[in-house]
């Protein structure tokens, strides 16, 4: 049985894109974000932005879409982390 590499790529992109959603939901529902490393999230967004740029350069829509979605989720994590971190 031969597996199409595009299917593996799309699956990997989708799993990566949704990986941080449980963390975002936890931040929003508990209204706590003390354990979130903003530095890590910023580095992750930088890497994801490079993937989007790469996807644009090679005209690969699954790479562009899944990583753009990941950027959105991680930006929301930053926004809610800043909102709920204790001062």
C-alpha positions in Angstrom: 0.0 0.0 0.0 1.5 3.3 -1.1 0.8 6.4 1.1 0.5 9.7 -0.7 3.1 12.2 0.8 0.6 15.0 0.4 -1.7 13.2 2.8 1.0 12.9 5.4 1.9 16.6 5.0 -1.6 17.8 5.4 -2.1 15.5 8.4 1.1 16.8 10.0 0.1 20.4 9.3 -3.4 19.9 10.8 -2.1 18.2 13.9 0.5 21.0 14.4 -2.1 23.7 13.8 -4.5 22.4 16.5 -1.8 21.3 19.0 -2.0 24.6 21.0 -5.8 24.8 21.1 -6.1 22.8 24.4 -3.7 25.3 26.0 -5.7 28.3 24.6 -9.0 26.8 25.9 -7.4 26.2 29.4 -6.2 29.8 29.6 -9.6 31.2 28.6 -11.7 28.9 30.9 -9.4 29.2 33.9 -8.5 32.8 33.4 -4.9 32.0 34.4 -1.7 32.1 32.4 1.1 32.1 34.9 2.8 29.0 33.4 2.9 30.3 29.8 6.3 31.2 28.5 5.7 34.2 26.2 9.2 33.9 24.9 8.5 30.4 23.7 5.3 31.4 22.0 7.0 34.4 20.3 9.8 32.1 19.0 7.1 29.6 17.8 5.2 32.4 16.0 8.5 33.4 14.3 9.1 29.9 13.1 5.5 29.5 11.9 5.8 32.8 10.1 8.9 31.4 8.3 6.9 28.3 7.3 4.2 30.6 5.9 6.8 32.5 3.9 8.3 29.2 2.7 4.8 28.0 1.7 4.3 31.2 -0.3 7.7 30.9 -2.0 6.9 27.3 -3.1 3.2 28.0 -3.7 2.1 25.2 -1.2 -1.4 26.1 0.2 -1.5 23.4 2.9 1.8 24.7 4.4 0.5 28.3 4.2 -3.0 27.6 5.6 -2.0 25.3 8.5 0.8 27.5 9.7 -1.2 30.7 9.3 -3.9 29.0 11.5 -1.2 28.1 14.0 0.0 31.7 14.1 -3.6 32.8 14.9 -4.0 30.3 17.7 -0.6 31.4 19.2 -1.4 35.1 18.9 -4.6 34.4 20.8 -2.5 32.6 23.5 -0.3 35.7 23.8 -3.4 38.0 24.0 -5.1 36.0 26.7 -1.9 35.3 28.6 -1.2 39.1 28.8 -4.9 39.6 29.8 -4.9 37.0 32.6 -1.3 37.0 33.9 -1.2 38.3 37.5 0.3 41.7 37.8 
